[in-house]
Amino acid sequence: MIEEPRDPMTAIDLFDLCERLNEWAEHIDSDENDATDYPCDVTSLPTFGDDDIEDTTDVWSWDATQKLVSGPQISVTMDGWKIVDR
């Protein structure tokens, strides 16, 4: 039996969130997956920094120094979720 990946909404920090989302991306990997295949609303992911980001285009979450971004599609099957500097 294949165990479901951990819930992204209970992540303790940005790195944990990224890891959990990538686990789900692999778990639901198909040409037809989309945002509704994740166990949570990926448009309302938790953030881990006090400062808001002015432009949140293609940014899914953040902390004080970095932000979580994805590839060109919400299913992120090609590039996966990534953390980059703010």
C-alpha positions in Angstrom: 0.0 0.0 0.0 1.3 3.4 -1.0 1.2 5.9 1.8 -0.1 9.4 1.1 2.4 12.2 1.5 2.3 14.5 4.5 -0.2 17.4 4.6 1.4 20.7 3.3 -0.8 22.8 5.6 1.0 21.4 8.7 4.5 22.3 7.5 6.7 24.0 10.1 8.7 26.2 7.8 9.2 27.1 4.1 11.6 24.2 3.4 9.2 21.7 5.0 6.3 23.1 2.9 8.3 22.8 -0.3 9.3 19.2 0.4 5.7 18.3 1.2 4.4 19.9 -2.0 7.0 18.1 -4.1 6.0 14.8 -2.4 2.4 15.5 -3.5 3.5 16.5 -7.0 5.2 13.1 -7.4 2.2 11.3 -5.8 -0.3 12.8 -8.2 2.0 13.0 -11.2 0.0 12.7 -14.4 -0.6 14.8 -17.4 -4.1 15.7 -16.1 -3.4 16.8 -12.6 -4.1 20.3 -11.4 -4.5 22.3 -8.2 -7.5 20.3 -7.1 -5.4 17.2 -6.8 -3.5 18.5 -3.9 -4.9 17.9 -0.4 -5.2 21.6 0.3 -6.0 24.9 -1.5 -2.6 25.7 -3.0 -3.7 29.3 -3.4 -3.9 29.7 0.4 -0.7 28.1 1.6 0.8 29.2 4.9 3.5 31.9 5.0 6.4 32.0 7.5 7.5 35.6 7.4 6.1 38.7 9.0 6.7 40.9 5.9 4.2 40.6 3.0 5.5 40.5 -0.5 4.5 43.3 -2.9 4.3 41.2 -6.0 3.0 37.7 -5.4 2.9 36.7 -9.0 4.1 33.1 -9.2 4.8 33.2 -5.5 3.0 30.6 -3.4 4.5 31.2 0.1 7.5 32.9 1.7 9.5 33.5 4.8 11.8 36.4 5.8 14.4 35.8 3.2 13.0 33.4 0.6 9.9 32.5 -1.4 8.3 29.4 -2.8 7.8 29.4 -6.5 6.8 26.7 -9.0 7.2 25.9 -12.6 5.0 27.3 -15.4 2.0 25.2 -14.5 0.2 24.7 -11.2 0.7 21.0 -11.3 4.4 21.5 -11.3 5.1 18.1 -12.7 8.0 19.3 -14.8 10.0 21.6 -12.6 8.6 21.0 -9.1 8.2 23.5 -6.3 11.4 25.6 -5.6 12.7 28.0 -3.0 14.5 31.1 -4.3 15.8 34.2 -2.6 13.5 37.2 -2.2 
